[in-house]
Amino acid sequence: MFTSPAWLEPRTAYVHIPFCGHHCGYCDFAVTAGRDHLIEPYLDALTLELERLGSPRPVESLFLGGGTPTYLTAEQLDRLFAQLDRWLPRVGSEPEVSIESTPESLTAEKAKVLAAHGVNRVSIGVQSFQAHLLTALDRRHGVADIPRAVDAVRKHLPVLSFDLIFAAPGQTAAEWDRDLEAALSFAPDHLSLYGLTYETGTPLWKDRKRGALKVVGEEEELSFYRRGIERLTAAGFEHYEVSNFALPGRQSIHNRRYWANEAYYGLGVGAARYVEGSRELNTRDIVAYIAKLTAGDDPTFQRETLGPRERAFETIAVQLRRSEGIGRKSFRIQTGFDVDDLTGDRIAFLVEQGLLEATADSLRLTSRGRELADGVTADLMKSLLTQHEPKASATDV
């Protein structure tokens, strides 16, 4: 069925649903709130973009993110999945279909519709189990919404995942511990832990800039991350990627493919896709997205074609986030390069610093390296600056 390797021919697809009941103060994604009148036109436009695929494209995993996909009504979800089932049919022995949700937007009726279309993973953006921290994060759901959402998942869908945010404004270590224990009390299959990021221009960033927030310091934030790793691994979770933890057999296929730097389809406003070494990004303007597709135009905002060496360095950057790191043989097959030849003396330097572990078969981050993953990657990228291959060509369209 697939004729090219997974890093060229997509086995997975991402579909973006931008609608939310509220735009949280820290969020910098392509989302929209208070514009429900655009939902039906958006679904029309998304169908037109799917039709631009030309023929059904089988995938082994499908991920719906946002926004809040479950903000749609049960009828709208049914309509959406009817098109996804047609254009992105799932194949393989155990295809994965995941959807993001918020606690207040997921009902038993919606869960039943999702199950009917093969959805088998739900990632609930809980963020915290404590009311005052939800307020600090500008979340609109209440603590009481969480068990109702979990119950809806458990009745209809097999895999439950939680997203948690640590280092919220004013958060203490004891409060973080309580969030971890509360999450584990629901027996989730998967957990994602994210340190709060103050994205430039967001309301939370503006509050921080004017000194209106009690910001958690870097060392304390690092201690929160360490506590999360310690508690979840003690509970039997595998720390399979820098931010992701799963019970055995419950790792996300979508995550695994993304962090392997494999190809993927991306559809919807603001969505990115990576096919045959080229990246494309759709416009983030929902009105423009709808207008372009309605007029028969391409919603792509930007295209970028990476050279072989740049693709190889990008593969280093993402694969290092995985617990197994970079397999030397598989990396050579995927990129055509030897990882040591690309990075020069940087590997030896980072091994000496205790940030990388290098063996004959693999290269991976140490425990300390995971805490400084972005810095380790930046150090390795220095080698790219010494190369003379032309830079990636990016064009706005």
C-alpha positions as CSV (number, residue, x, y, z in Angstrom):
1,M,0.0,0.0,0.0
2,F,2.8,2.4,0.9
3,T,5.5,2.6,-1.8
4,S,8.0,5.0,-0.2
5,P,9.7,5.1,3.2
6,A,7.8,6.7,6.1
7,W,10.0,9.8,6.1
8,L,8.9,10.6,2.5
9,E,5.3,9.2,2.3
10,P,3.0,10.1,5.1
11,R,1.6,7.4,7.4
12,T,-0.1,9.9,9.6
13,A,-2.3,13.0,9.4
14,Y,-3.1,16.0,11.5
15,V,-6.3,17.9,11.2
16,H,-6.8,21.3,12.9
17,I,-10.1,22.4,14.4
18,P,-9.6,25.9,15.6
19,F,-12.8,26.6,17.6
20,C,-12.8,27.1,21.3
21,G,-15.2,28.2,23.9
22,H,-12.5,30.6,25.3
23,H,-9.1,31.7,24.1
24,C,-6.8,30.9,27.1
25,G,-4.3,33.6,28.0
26,Y,-1.2,31.6,27.3
27,C,-2.3,30.1,24.0
28,D,-0.5,31.1,20.8
29,F,-2.1,28.4,18.5
30,A,-4.3,29.1,15.5
31,V,-7.6,29.2,17.5
32,T,-10.7,31.3,17.5
33,A,-13.4,31.9,20.1
34,G,-16.8,33.5,19.8
35,R,-17.1,32.8,16.1
36,D,-19.4,29.8,16.0
37,H,-21.0,31.1,12.9
38,L,-17.9,30.1,11.0
39,I,-18.0,26.4,12.1
40,E,-20.2,25.2,9.2
41,P,-18.3,27.2,6.5
42,Y,-15.1,25.9,8.0
43,L,-16.2,22.3,7.8
44,D,-17.2,23.0,4.1
45,A,-13.7,24.5,3.5
46,L,-12.0,21.6,5.2
47,T,-13.9,19.2,3.0
48,L,-12.7,21.1,0.0
49,E,-9.1,20.8,1.2
50,L,-9.5,17.1,1.7
51,E,-10.7,16.8,-1.8
52,R,-7.5,18.5,-3.0
53,L,-5.7,15.3,-2.0
54,G,-7.1,13.9,-5.2
55,S,-7.7,10.4,-3.9
56,P,-8.1,8.7,-0.5
57,R,-4.8,8.7,1.4
58,P,-4.6,5.7,3.8
59,V,-3.0,6.5,7.2
60,E,-2.0,4.5,10.2
61,S,-2.7,7.3,12.6
62,L,-4.9,10.4,12.6
63,F,-4.8,13.2,15.1
64,L,-7.4,16.0,15.6
65,G,-6.0,19.0,17.5
66,G,-6.9,22.6,18.0
67,G,-8.4,24.6,19.3
68,T,-10.9,22.2,20.9
69,P,-12.2,19.7,18.3
70,T,-14.8,18.5,20.8
71,Y,-16.2,22.0,21.0
72,L,-18.1,21.0,17.9
73,T,-21.6,19.5,18.4
74,A,-22.1,15.7,18.1
75,E,-23.7,16.3,14.7
76,Q,-20.8,18.4,13.5
77,L,-18.3,15.8,14.7
78,D,-20.2,13.1,12.9
79,R,-20.2,15.3,9.7
80,L,-16.5,15.9,10.0
81,F,-15.5,12.3,10.6
82,A,-17.7,11.2,7.6
83,Q,-15.3,13.2,5.4
84,L,-12.2,12.0,7.3
85,D,-13.3,8.4,7.0
86,R,-13.6,8.9,3.2
87,W,-10.4,10.8,2.5
88,L,-8.0,9.5,5.3
89,P,-9.0,5.9,5.7
90,R,-7.2,4.1,8.5
91,V,-5.2,1.0,7.7
92,G,-2.9,-1.3,9.6
93,S,-3.5,-3.9,12.4
94,E,-4.1,-1.2,15.1
95,P,-4.8,2.2,13.6
96,E,-4.7,5.1,16.0
97,V,-7.3,7.9,16.0
98,S,-6.7,10.6,18.6
99,I,-8.6,13.8,19.5
100,E,-7.9,16.7,21.8
101,S,-10.6,17.8,24.2
102,T,-11.2,20.1,27.2
103,P,-13.1,18.8,30.2
104,E,-16.2,20.9,29.8
105,S,-16.6,20.2,26.0
106,L,-16.7,16.4,26.1
107,T,-20.0,14.7,26.7
108,A,-21.1,11.1,26.6
109,E,-23.0,11.8,23.4
110,K,-19.9,13.1,21.7
111,A,-17.8,10.3,23.0
112,K,-20.3,7.8,21.5
113,V,-20.0,9.5,18.1
114,L,-16.2,9.5,18.2
115,A,-16.2,5.8,19.1
116,A,-18.5,5.0,16.1
117,H,-15.8,6.6,13.8
118,G,-12.9,4.6,15.3
119,V,-11.5,7.2,17.7
120,N,-9.5,5.3,20.3
121,R,-7.5,8.0,22.2
122,V,-8.7,11.2,23.9
123,S,-6.2,13.8,25.2
124,I,-8.0,16.0,27.8
125,G,-6.4,19.4,28.4
126,V,-6.8,19.2,32.2
127,Q,-3.8,21.4,32.9
128,S,-4.5,21.4,36.7
129,F,-6.9,19.8,39.2
130,Q,-6.9,22.9,41.4
131,A,-9.4,25.8,40.9
132,H,-7.0,28.6,41.7
133,L,-4.4,27.3,39.3
134,L,-7.0,27.0,36.5
135,T,-7.8,30.6,37.2
136,A,-4.1,31.6,37.0
137,L,-3.9,29.8,33.7
138,D,-7.0,31.6,32.4
139,R,-8.8,28.2,31.9
140,R,-12.6,28.2,31.9
141,H,-13.4,24.7,32.9
142,G,-14.0,23.8,36.5
143,V,-12.5,21.0,38.6
144,A,-15.9,19.2,38.6
145,D,-15.9,19.0,34.8
146,I,-12.9,16.6,34.9
147,P,-14.5,13.5,36.3
148,R,-17.5,13.9,34.0
149,A,-15.2,14.0,31.0
150,V,-13.2,11.0,32.2
151,D,-16.4,9.1,32.7
152,A,-17.5,9.8,29.1
153,V,-14.2,8.5,27.8
154,R,-14.2,5.4,30.0
155,K,-17.6,4.4,28.8
156,H,-16.9,4.6,25.1
157,L,-13.1,5.0,24.3
158,P,-10.1,2.8,25.4
159,V,-7.2,5.2,25.9
160,L,-7.2,8.3,28.2
161,S,-4.5,10.9,28.2
162,F,-4.1,14.1,30.3
163,D,-2.2,17.3,29.5
164,L,-0.8,19.0,32.6
165,I,1.0,22.3,32.9
166,F,3.6,23.0,35.5
167,A,5.2,26.2,36.7
168,A,1.8,28.1,36.5
169,P,1.9,31.6,38.0
170,G,2.4,31.2,41.8
171,Q,2.4,27.4,41.8
172,T,4.3,25.7,44.6
173,A,6.0,22.3,44.6
174,A,3.3,20.9,46.9
175,E,0.6,22.0,44.5
176,W,2.4,20.4,41.6
177,D,2.6,17.2,43.6
178,R,-1.1,17.3,44.3
179,D,-1.8,17.7,40.6
180,L,0.3,14.6,39.8
181,E,-1.5,12.6,42.4
182,A,-4.9,13.8,41.2
183,A,-4.0,12.8,37.7
184,L,-2.9,9.4,38.7
185,S,-6.0,8.8,40.7
186,F,-8.0,8.7,37.4
187,A,-5.7,5.9,36.1
188,P,-4.8,7.5,32.7
189,D,-2.9,5.6,30.1
190,H,-0.8,8.6,29.0
191,L,0.3,11.9,30.4
192,S,2.0,14.9,28.8
193,L,3.7,17.4,31.1
194,Y,4.5,20.9,29.8
195,G,6.3,23.8,31.5
196,L,4.3,27.0,31.0
197,T,5.6,29.0,28.1
198,Y,4.9,32.8,28.0
199,E,4.5,33.2,24.2
200,T,5.2,36.7,23.0
201,G,2.1,38.8,22.6
202,T,-0.3,36.6,24.6
203,P,-2.3,38.1,27.5
204,L,-0.3,36.1,30.0
205,W,3.0,37.3,28.5
206,K,1.7,40.9,28.8
207,D,0.8,40.3,32.4
208,R,4.2,39.0,33.1
209,K,5.9,41.9,31.3
210,R,4.1,44.4,33.5
211,G,4.9,42.4,36.7
212,A,1.3,41.3,37.4
213,L,2.3,37.6,37.9
214,K,4.3,35.7,40.4
215,V,6.5,33.8,37.9
216,V,8.1,30.5,38.9
217,G,11.9,30.7,38.6
218,E,13.9,28.5,36.3
219,E,15.4,26.3,39.0
220,E,12.1,25.7,40.6
221,E,10.5,24.9,37.3
222,L,13.3,22.4,36.7
223,S,12.6,20.8,40.1
224,F,8.9,20.5,39.1
225,Y,9.9,18.6,35.9
226,R,12.2,16.3,37.9
227,R,9.4,15.6,40.4
228,G,7.1,14.8,37.5
229,I,9.5,12.3,36.0
230,E,10.2,10.7,39.4
231,R,6.5,10.3,40.3
232,L,5.3,9.0,36.9
233,T,8.1,6.5,36.4
234,A,7.5,5.2,39.9
235,A,3.9,4.7,38.9
236,G,5.0,2.5,35.9
237,F,5.0,5.1,33.1
238,E,7.6,5.0,30.4
239,H,9.2,8.4,29.8
240,Y,9.4,7.9,26.0
241,E,9.8,11.5,24.9
242,V,10.9,14.7,26.7
243,S,7.3,15.7,27.6
244,N,5.4,12.4,27.2
245,F,4.8,9.4,29.5
246,A,2.8,6.3,28.8
247,L,2.0,3.0,30.4
248,P,3.5,0.0,28.5
249,G,1.8,-0.4,25.1
250,R,0.1,3.0,25.3
251,Q,2.6,5.3,23.6
252,S,1.1,7.6,21.0
253,I,1.8,6.5,17.4
254,H,1.2,10.1,16.3
255,N,3.9,11.3,18.7
256,R,6.3,8.5,17.8
257,R,6.0,9.3,14.0
258,Y,6.4,13.1,14.6
259,W,9.5,12.7,16.8
260,A,11.0,10.3,14.3
261,N,10.8,13.2,11.7
262,E,8.6,11.1,9.4
263,A,6.3,12.7,6.8
264,Y,2.7,13.7,7.7
265,Y,-0.3,15.3,6.1
266,G,-1.6,18.5,7.7
267,L,-5.1,20.0,7.0
268,G,-7.0,22.9,8.4
269,V,-6.2,26.5,9.2
270,G,-2.7,27.0,10.4
271,A,-1.8,23.3,9.8
272,A,1.6,22.2,8.7
273,R,2.5,19.2,6.6
274,Y,5.7,17.5,5.7
275,V,5.8,15.5,2.5
276,E,8.8,14.3,0.5
277,G,11.2,16.7,2.3
278,S,9.0,19.8,1.8
279,R,7.1,21.6,4.5
280,E,4.0,23.6,3.8
281,L,2.0,25.8,6.2
282,N,-1.6,26.9,5.8
283,T,-2.7,30.4,6.5
284,R,-3.6,31.1,10.1
285,D,-6.4,33.4,9.1
286,I,-9.7,31.4,9.3
287,V,-11.6,33.8,7.1
288,A,-8.8,33.7,4.5
289,Y,-8.7,29.9,4.8
290,I,-12.4,29.6,4.1
291,A,-12.3,32.2,1.3
292,K,-9.4,30.6,-0.5
293,L,-10.8,27.1,-0.6
294,T,-14.3,28.3,-1.5
295,A,-12.7,30.1,-4.5
296,G,-10.8,26.9,-5.5
297,D,-7.5,28.3,-4.3
298,D,-4.7,26.7,-2.3
299,P,-4.7,27.7,1.4
300,T,-0.9,27.3,1.7
301,F,0.8,30.3,3.1
302,Q,4.4,29.2,3.0
303,R,6.5,26.5,1.4
304,E,10.0,25.4,2.4
305,T,12.2,22.8,0.8
306,L,15.1,21.6,2.9
307,G,18.3,20.4,1.5
308,P,19.5,16.9,2.5
309,R,21.9,18.1,5.1
310,E,19.4,20.4,6.7
311,R,16.8,17.5,6.8
312,A,19.4,15.4,8.5
313,F,20.1,18.1,11.2
314,E,16.3,18.5,11.7
315,T,16.1,14.7,12.2
316,I,18.8,14.9,14.9
317,A,16.9,17.7,16.7
318,V,13.6,15.8,16.9
319,Q,14.9,12.2,17.4
320,L,17.0,13.2,20.3
321,R,13.8,14.0,22.2
322,R,12.9,10.3,22.3
323,S,14.0,8.0,25.1
324,E,15.9,5.8,22.6
325,G,17.5,8.8,20.9
326,I,19.1,8.3,17.5
327,G,19.8,4.9,16.1
328,R,23.0,5.3,14.1
329,K,22.1,2.7,11.5
330,S,18.5,3.9,11.0
331,F,19.6,7.5,10.9
332,R,22.0,6.7,8.1
333,I,19.3,4.9,6.1
334,Q,16.8,7.8,6.7
335,T,19.1,10.7,5.9
336,G,22.1,9.3,4.0
337,F,24.5,10.8,6.6
338,D,26.5,9.5,9.5
339,V,25.5,11.4,12.6
340,D,29.2,11.8,13.7
341,D,30.3,13.1,10.4
342,L,27.6,15.8,10.6
343,T,28.3,17.0,14.1
344,G,32.0,16.9,14.2
345,D,33.4,17.2,17.7
346,R,30.2,18.3,19.3
347,I,29.1,14.8,20.3
348,A,32.3,14.1,22.2
349,F,32.0,17.5,23.9
350,L,28.4,16.9,25.0
351,V,29.3,13.4,26.2
352,E,32.1,14.9,28.3
353,Q,29.6,17.4,29.8
354,G,27.3,14.5,30.8
355,L,24.5,15.6,28.5
356,L,24.8,12.8,25.9
357,E,25.3,9.1,26.0
358,A,27.0,7.7,22.9
359,T,27.3,3.9,22.1
360,A,28.2,2.0,19.0
361,D,24.5,1.8,18.1
362,S,22.8,5.0,19.4
363,L,23.1,8.5,20.6
364,R,20.7,9.7,23.3
365,L,20.2,12.3,26.0
366,T,21.2,11.6,29.6
367,S,18.8,12.5,32.4
368,R,20.5,15.8,32.7
369,G,20.5,16.2,28.9
370,R,16.7,15.9,28.8
371,E,16.4,18.8,31.2
372,L,18.5,20.9,28.8
373,A,17.3,19.3,25.6
374,D,16.9,22.6,23.7
375,G,20.4,23.7,24.6
376,V,21.9,20.4,23.6
377,T,20.1,20.6,20.2
378,A,21.3,24.2,19.8
379,D,24.9,23.1,20.4
380,L,24.7,20.3,17.8
381,M,23.2,22.7,15.4
382,K,26.4,24.8,15.5
383,S,27.9,22.2,13.2
384,L,25.3,23.1,10.5
385,L,26.7,26.7,10.5
386,T,30.1,25.4,9.3
387,Q,28.5,23.6,6.3
388,H,28.3,25.2,2.9
389,E,25.1,23.6,1.6
390,P,22.5,26.2,0.5
391,K,20.0,27.2,3.1
392,A,16.4,26.0,2.9
393,S,14.4,27.9,0.4
394,A,11.2,29.3,1.9
395,T,8.6,31.1,-0.1
396,D,5.3,32.8,0.8
397,V,2.5,31.9,-1.5
